[in-house]
Amino acid sequence: MKNLSSLDRVIHEPARLTLVALLSSVKSADFLFLLKESELTKGNLSVHLTRLEEAGYVEAEKTFRGKIPHTEYRLTSKGKSAFEQYRKSLGSIFNKE
Amino acid sequence: MNVQIDTAIKRTRAYWFVDGFTEMAAGGFFILLAGILLFRWNTPLTSSPSRFLSIAGEISIAKFFGLLIVALMLWWLKDHFTYPRTGFVRGNRVTTTQILTLIRNIILFLFPPIFGLLALSLLIASAGSVLSSMPVWFPIGVALIWAVLCVWAGNWMGLRRFQIIGALFLLAGIKVGIWQYAIGLPATAENMQAGIFQPATLEILYRSLTSLGILVLISGIILIISGFVTFLRYRKENPTPYSEEI
């Protein structure tokens, strides 16, 4: 039970876990990529990304591609270590008995 | 859940290959190299070292400019076709440590079996017959290395088609080796003296490079077909660019 309660609640939510997992294997990805891969709605995706930004796990960089606004998201080092820790914690829950 | 997360990570790793452009470009590059190998070598052989050097130079130039053109084409195609449809991803920067680790792993996993087989073949056969059978084992060996790399990459990115491509590369290499064996091995090099530009050695070299050229050509065609099929599927799934401003 102690192990379960130690899981990071921010990452534990399935949609956010998917987003963090997607960002973990790249330097950065834009909103459209995350939208397509996560299969979330635009509103939902925005909410979850904001939550991750508030936790300091993700940072956004707003630029322009031509005249179109373009936002790229990347996992911060805090986000990377939180994801690693989450994976380890989850693994240890199932490995112990 | 963990399986789904791993799948998501693999899908992101494989994003560079989602549209088939990379395979088509690599296939075109392979065909360019095959053209040089097959047509530039298909001239009377001479023992002049300068001839070998000039062809090696041509291949290096073709590689440099071919890779440059491929990189520019891919950048343009992805910028105008893929990113507006399914988004933009910036890959992780490859560090020197990662490159060194990769080189170390390649040396550790590929070189011992290759040198082991070579040593074993030298134990059971003479150096001359190993050399004269080079047109047979060389394409098979090269195809085996490509197949291992393709299967590993396919597993890392969760792309089954890369594993199929690897298997096809290996089959192509075996087929070329069998074909070279069927037309007869070059004159045995038993009585050869030192020096690589004697007629028997030249024939072995010529036949081995012809084998390699054919293997590269077949591999290029396989890559283009695979890339084209992937492209058609991608275009069907994503017919138009994403319309809303994001």
Interface residues (C-beta under 8 A of the other chain):
Chain A: P14 L17 T18 A21 L22 S24 S25 V26 K27 S28 A29 D30 F31 L32 F33 L34 L35 K36 E37 K42 R65 I68 P69 H70 T71 E72 L90
Chain B: M1 N2 Q4 I5 A8 I9 R11 T12 R13 Y15 Y83 T86 G87 F88 V89 R90 G91 N92 R93 Y242 E244 E245 I246
